[in-house]
Amino acid sequence: MRATELFDNYIFGTLSAEEKAEFEIRIKTDSEFANAFEKHKTLIEGVNQHEQRIHLKQILSTIHKQEFGSEAKIVSIKQDENFIKKHGKTFAVAASVAIIAVIGTVTILSTGGYLLKQQSNDITDLKRDVTELKYSQDAIIEGITGATNKRIKNYAPANIEGTGFALNNKGYFITSYHMVKNADSVFVTNGVLDRVSAKLVASEPSLDIAIYKIDNAEAIKNIAFPFSFKDNASEIGDKIFTLGYPRRDAVYGEGALSSMTGFNNDTTMYQISIPVNPGNSGGPLMDEQGNIIGVIRGKQSSAEGTGFAIKSSFIKQTINKLENDSLKNELTLVTKKSNLRGLKRSEQIKKIQPFVFNVMVYKK
């Protein structure tokens, strides 16, 4: 749901009790969000007042015709000014407020979207909201440069985009639950997969984990699977890196593990010093040897360069809790030494890229 729709739903009372409570908490704790909402509300009130004025004029005109006949003229004791001339300044201000509200909304969306329910109001999700305008601009650029991209030309833009990564080369991958929640359909793509649909097979909302299976994994089943999932904990100061889709092309980021716990000492997470952005949700967090040590979850809104990742041990825990034994066997994780060990980073990334996906989420 876009921020403007969220504002309207709150104003017109269509949010559920839970959504309303979450909205009001965010108003109190997020000054940028609160400011954008106030400007949006001012605009709505201005439009409503204008509509009420027109409605009142219509009522008075009807009464006048009933009492004095349709031929009678209304003579003002003061010269009437054109509405636009008289209220032009007000509407100019309203238009400015609308533009500022839209810019504020885009800023809010680009810095993370909705607040996490499980953690703190200081942590934001990293799903990437996508607009028709963005794809129209991309199409124009494509026309100028002569580039081709099937996703722009042939497919409607997704509502949300993010990242996922393979659990094996059988087509199973993991991503963030907050991103795919209430999804109507999910597709993945990367440099190897053009565009493939995927189906949800398991989830653990409390850990923000969702596991999907690609409908057709032919393109990757014969490629050597690069990942090893680390069982034991990493150490503070360990060098780490991630690969994700904050935009259409994969983006690399590196930093260090800065804390063994997440916000408010959450033991399910690591704190990391990697700048993560909307679109990084669900991406892999890896150590220098290319072992998976976590799943990118979110970032601290009040501290740039501070992110959080669910520890890899909780991926294994989620799989072990599955009641479907055949699915559990299909999802057995590789825990032996990574075949990325000892390679320089550029070579590691080449082997990783076929198994890191741009996840496209469609919602009604």
N, C-alpha and C positions, 0 to 999 in steps of 0.2 A: 504494500500500500504506500503510495507516495505521500509526502508530508502534507501537501495541500488537501488531499482527500482525507487524511487523518484529522486535520484542522476542521474541515467541514463536518465530518462525522461527529466530532466532539461538540461543535457549536449547535448542531441540529439534533443531538441526543441519540445518535444511532450506534454508539459504541456499547459493547457489553460492559458489565460492572467491572470485570477484570481489566479490560482495555482502558476504561475510564480512569481507574485507579492508577494504572501504569502511566497513563498520559499525565495525570495531575502530579505524580511524583517527578516526572521528567521536567514539567513546567517549573517546579520548585528547585530542581538541582542543575538544570542546564539553561544558563542565562541566554545563550545564543538561540536555542530552541524557543524559549519563552518570548524573546524579542520578536522572532519571526512570526509567532502565533499572534501576538498583540497587533502587529502590522496587518496580518491577514484578517483579523477580527475587525479592525478599523475599516478596512476596505469593504468587507461584507456589510457592516453597519451603514456605511455611506451609500452603498447600492440599495439597501433596504429602505433607507430614508427617502431616496429618490423615487423608488417604486411607490412608497406610501404617499408621497406628495402627488404623484400622478393619479393614484387611486382616489385621493381626496378631491382632486380637481374634477374627476369624472363624476363623483357623487354630487358635488355642488352644482355641476353643470346640469345633471339630471333633475335635481330639485328646482333649479331656476327655470328649466323648460316646462316643468309641471305647473309651476306657479305663475309664470309670466308668458308662456308660449315660446315656441321655437324661434319666432322672428325677433323677439326682444333682444336687445344688445346689453352686454355688461359693460358699464363705463367705470373705469378705475379712477379714483381721486388722485392717483399717482401714476405717472407714465410707466407702463409695464415694460420691463426690459426683457430682451430675449433670454431664455433660460441658460443657454450656453454662455452668452455674454456675462450674465449675472453670476453664474456659478462656475464659469470656466476655470477660475483659480482653484476652486474646491476640487473640480475634477482633475485638474493638472496635478494637484497634490495627491489625489486618490490614485492616479495613474503611476505617479512616482512611488507611492507606497506599494502598489502592486508589483512594480519592477523590483523594488528592494526586497519584497517578500519572496518573489521567485528566486532572486539571487541568494537570499538567506536560506531558502529551502534547499537549493542545489548545494550550498555549502554544508548544510546539516547532513544531507544524504552522502556527500562525498567524504565526510569525516566519520561515517560509520553506520548511519541508519538508526535502528532501534536499540534501546538499552537491553542488556542481558538480564533476564529474570533471575538466573541462578547465582549471579555473582554480586555485582555492585553497579550503582548508577554511574560510576566512573569508568566503566568498561563498555566499549561499543562493539557491535558486530562488524564484520568486514565483508559482507556481501556487497556486490556492486550493482546498483540499480541502473537500468538501461532505459534510454528514451528513444522514441522514434526520431527525434531531432538529431541525435548523435549518429544514427545510421544514415539519415539523409545527408548529413555533412560528409560522412565517410564515402557515400556513393558519389557525391560531387567531386571529392578529392580523387576517387578512383577514376572518374571520367577524365579528369585533367591529366593524371599521371599515366593513364593507360593500364593501371594494375587491374587484376581480376581477383575477385573473392566471392565464392559461391554463397557464403553466409550472408553477405550484403544483398546480392542480386536475387537470390531465390527463396530466402527464408525471412519470416517476420522476426523482429528482434525479441529476445527473451525479456521477461520482466526483471530477472535478476541473473547475474553471472558471478561465478566464483571459480574455485579450484577443487580438484580431487586428484587422488593418486592411487595407483593399482596396488592391490594386496597380493596379486599373483598374475600370471599371464593367461588365466582362464576367463578374464573379463570382469572380475570383481574389483571394485574400488571403493574408497572411503571418502567422505566429504563431511561438511558441517550440517548438522540437523537444522539449525536455525535458518539456513539458506533454502532448504528443500521442503520445509514444513508447509503442508497444504498445497504442494505442487500438483498441477494437473498433468504435466509431463516434463521429463528431463532428458536432455541430450548432451553428449560430450563430443569434443573435437580437439585435435592438436595437429602437429605436423604430419602425423601418420594416419590418424583417423579423420576422415573428411567431416562427417556428422553422423553420429550413431545414437539411437535411443537407448535408454537405460531404465531398469525397473528396480524399485526398492525391495530389498530382501531382508533387511534387519535395521533396527535403530535403537539408540539409547539416548533419549532426549536429555536426561540428567547430565550426561557427559558431552552433549552436543555432537553425537556421532551418528552418522547414517551410512549404511553400506548398500551399494547398488551393484547390479550386474548389467554389463553392456550386452545388448541383444546379439550383436555380431562382433566377436573378438578376433576374427580371422587375421586382421592386420597386425596383431601383436602377439599371437600365440606362439609364433616361431622365433620371436626375438628373445634373446637371453634376458631373463628377469634380473634387474640390477640390485634390488633392495634387500637388505637384511634388517630385521626389526630387533632393536636392542632391548634385551630383557632387563639388564641392570641399569641403575640410575646413572646419568651423566654427572659431571662435576661443574661447579661454578667456575667460570672462566674458560670453559671449553669453547673452542671456535666452532661455530655452527653456520649453516646456510639454508636457504629456502628457495624454491622455484614456484612461481604462481602466475595468476592471470589478472592483475589489476588493470590490464588492458588486453587487447586481442592477442598480442604477442607475449610469449612467456618472458617473465622478468625475474632476474636473479637478485638475491639479497644476501648479505653476510653480516655476521656480528658475533656476539658471544652470549653464552648462557649466564644471565645475571642473577638469577635466584632459583632455588630449588622449589619454590612455591609461587602460586599466583597471587592475585589480589586478596587481601585479608587472609594470607597464609593458606590459601586453597592448595591442598596437597595433591590434587589431581592435575595440576598445571605446573609448567615452568614459566618463569619470566625471562624474556629474551630482549637483547638490545639490537633488534633489527627493525628498521622502519618498514612496517607492514601497512598496507592500504586496502580500501574496499576492493574486493576481488581476490584477496589472498586467503579468505576463509576456506578451510578445508585443504590447504596446501601442505606438503610435507616439510617437516623440520628435520634436518640431517646433521650429523656430526662430520668431522673432516674425512672419515673413512667411508662416508656415504651410508652409514646406518641410519635408519629411521628412528628418531628419538621422540617425535611428537607430531601433532596435527595443529596447524595454526587455527587459533580460536577467535581472538579479538585483540584490541589494543586499549591502552589507558588513554582516555580522551584528554586528560589534563597533562599528559607527559608524552611529547613527541619522541618517537624512537623506542617506546616501551610497548612490547607486545606480549601475548600469552599463547601458550600451546598446550593442548591436552597431552599428557605423557603417553608414550607408546605402550607402556604396560597396561593402560586402560583400554587400548584397542584389543589386546589379547584377552583381557578380562571380559569385555563385551562379547567376544566370540565364544569364550568358554561358557557363558551363561545361556547360549542358544539351546533351545529344546530340540531343535531339528538336528539330529546327529549327522545326517548326510550333508547338510549345509555346513555344519561345524567342521566336518572333514574337508570339504571343499575350500574352506577358509583358513586352513592350517598355515600359519605364518612361517616364513623362512627366518631362522635365527642363527644360522651359521655365519661365518665371516662374509662380509659383503665383497662382491667381485669388483667393487669400485676402489677397494683399498690400494693405496700406493699410486693411483693415477693422478695426474695433475687435474685441477678443477675443470678446465674446459673439456677434458676427455670424460670426466665423471658426468658432466651435464649432458653431453651427447648421448650417453647411455641411459640417462634418466628421462630425458624429454619424451620418448614415446609412451612413457608410463605416467606422465603428469598431464591431466586433462583440464581443458577449459569447460566448466560445467555450466550449461544454460538451462535455466529454470523458467518454466511457463506456468502462470497462475491465472485463473479466471478472474 
